[in-house]
Amino acid sequence: MKKINEFKKDVQDANKCESFMNAEKSTFIATIGSNLKKVIYIASLAGMGLFLNSCEAGYVAEEPSYVEYARPMRPSAQHIWIDGDWGWNNQTHVYVQRAGYWDRPRQGKSFVAGHWQSTPKGKSWSKGHWQNNGRR
């Protein structure tokens, strides 16, 4: 009988200890969870800010001089020449010339060549793109 009472007491003590540990874990997890939401929110805002900032082209006072490159042979009669354009380099803060290339026309679309735009901040490059033939 004495052994049974000791065993019951040990089981009760173990249950008390286990429930205390579970309560401690649940508050710890709840604290981590609420802070983790804040960290994820702040990190995503920072990431979007960096992404949007890196996509923005720069402005220059004068258009860079265009260097003419030899055009490679036309691959086929279906190909058209797409003139080279300019890409903004975030590290050096200058526009870098990109070589032109041959491409096949896209059905129902025409290529609009890139051009320089003048703004109060300076000049920036508007990249060439394919647009639907119905658009102007």
N, C-alpha and C positions, 0 to 999 in steps of 0.2 A: 504494500500500500504506500509505503514511504517512497519507493522508487517511482510509482505512478504519479504521485503528487510532484516529485521533483521533475519528472518528464513534462508534466503539464506546465509547470512554471517555466521550464526552458523553452517550450514551444511558445508560450505567451510572450516571453522576453524577446524571442527571435521575431515574432510578429510585430511587436512594438518597434524594434530596431529596423525591420524591413520597411514598415510604413513611414518611419522617420526618414529613412534614406530615400524612399520614393518621393516624399514631399520635398526633400531638399533637391533632388534631381529635377522635379517638375518646375520649381521656381527658377532653378539655374537655366533650364531649357527655355522657359518663358522669357527670361531676361535676354538670353542669347538671341532668341527669335525676334524680339522687338528691336534689338540693336542691329541685327543682321538686315532687317528690312530697311533701316535707315542707311546702312552702309551701301547696300545694293542700289538704293535710290540715288544717293550722292554720286556713286561711281558711274551710274548710267548717265546722269546729267553731265558729269565731267567728260565722259566718253563722247557724248553727242556734241558737246562744245568743241572738243578737239577735232572731231570729224568734220564738223561744219566749218571750222576755222581753216582746216587744211584744204578744203575744196575751193576756197575763195581765191580767185586770181588776183594778182597784184596790179598795181598801176605804175606806169613809167611816164616820164616827161616826153620822151620821143620814141617813135617806133624804131625798133632795132633794124639794122640793115639786113636785107634778105640776100643770102648767098645762093646762087644758082648752081644746082647740081646736075650732072648728066642723068638724063632720064633712061632707065633700063628699057630693053626691048619689050614691046607689047606682047603679052602672053598669047592673046588671041584677038580676033576681030570684035568679040563681045565685050572686051574690057575697056574701061574709060580711065583716064588719068585723074587722080585726086591730088591737087596741089598740096604741098607740105603746109603745116601750120605751126603755131607757136604754143609752147607749154610753159607754165610758170614753175620755176624752181624755188621751193620754199626755203632752201638752205642759202642760196646765193642771192635771192630776191631779184632775179632777172628772168627775162623770157629766153627760152632755148628753142632754136629752130628744129623742127622735125621734118624729115624727108617725106616727099610725096610718094605715092604708090599707085599701082594699077588695081582696079577693083571692078567687079561685075556690077552692072546697074541692078538696082532692086526693083522688082515689079511694082508698078504703080507709084514709084517714088522718084524724085530727082535730088541731086546733091546740091546743096546751097553752100558755096565756098565761105570760109571764114573771113572775117574782116576786123579792122581796128575800129574801136569805138572811142570817141572823145567824151570825157565827162569832166566835171569840175575838179575831180581828184587827179586826173591825168588820162592817159590812154591805156586801154585794156583790150585784150584779144577776145573776140567772140568766135568760138570754135565752129568749124563747118559741121554740117549734119545732113542726114537724109530726111526729106519731108514728103508728105503725100502730094501728088501732082495737083490735086484740087486746091491746096493751100497756096497763098501768096505771101 
